[in-house]
């Protein structure tokens, strides 16, 4: 693996930085923040997304046959990194379900979904977690039973999903269902790509701890709203099945592993390191005595080094994928190290800042509009979202180390 970007790649980074400086005005950043908070992107973001698409930055690493640039993941990483750091904007399809469509979809699905996802005409939310199973996806109960014959064949979906972020603004849901009602655990699951305007779907908001007051821009997991989604005799065409019926566990895990790889994923866990370093270098009068404190300097340096490990693990995974090698446990390893680092970093920063770390947005004398207090509220969320670290450790043991299943 080459740890140095080429001159061509660094030139692209400078182009992206110049674009951000020109187009990401305070008003545009406020509209982007609305999207992060679950309110939907504001009206000024549309033209910016169009300009990004015109430059081909939305899908550098995706195949040309489906509207991408046919480039490599390392270049895509570079672009992702700059946009997410600037405004927590995900460029490159991360978290959309589209990587799973590229990996497991039919040719018709790829031709239909991928170009529209690049143009942001299709936006997915993820329909995995349920009230009874949480992060244990093998316990999914939401049913999608195939009925009818020929042109009348469809899946009839009944059940509930919970903690479905952005369901209120998504066009489609990447839905994990139990297609064999007699199956147990990992068997008998399937993935359906379901339009959110399908009759029988009801969305109900769940307001988070970040709702009042709302976290400032840059808050990690600062969404003010997530959702419950209910399915009542929802008819889904058979053509919406992703992969083979009953193979949903493998399809979902492949998609999760691919979605865990990228700059935006690692930045979720390390951006707080960058934020505290930048604040300590600022002209805030409270920063000066802290940045000269040897214990503070030592702890911040330790966190920074851990953050670089997050970055290198991400680069490793992308290099493996780029070379077409087997990608099995590496995403799970990132999902253990990075979120747990994020928790350690958040707690350490709270100790460094003292009482000011508890002051939320809108409170007098808070630090950076309460950024660190809001980060503290949601720190442990990252150890559960997209697969708990306990489950990830099991994947590392079994897939990476070849260890047997635990005895019951």
Order of alpha helices (4+ residues) and beta strands (2+ residues): alpha-alpha-alpha-alpha-alpha-alpha-beta-beta-beta-beta-beta-beta-beta-beta-alpha-alpha-alpha-alpha-alpha-alpha-alpha
